Amino acid sequence: MAFLRSESEAHLRAERKGLFVIRATGKSASIINGVDFRPVVF
């Protein structure tokens, strides 16, 4: 999931579902998942 602005806690729900969370930071972007994050394999 990528976003410019997060509404409520959508980024937390996406991480719990195993999705990478990408936040726009200036002219770049960063993956902001926690250190214990485990992605889901599709």
Phi, psi and omega in degrees: 000132176240146182207159173263321180218132183266129174266136183050233181239041182300323180295326177291319178296319179296318180295319178298332178277358178090017180265144172290139180248122184242125180248134175291133179227096182066240180262017183223194177211157180224142171278126188245019179296153179293166183293334180265012182295135174236113181289151176276137177266126180263000000 
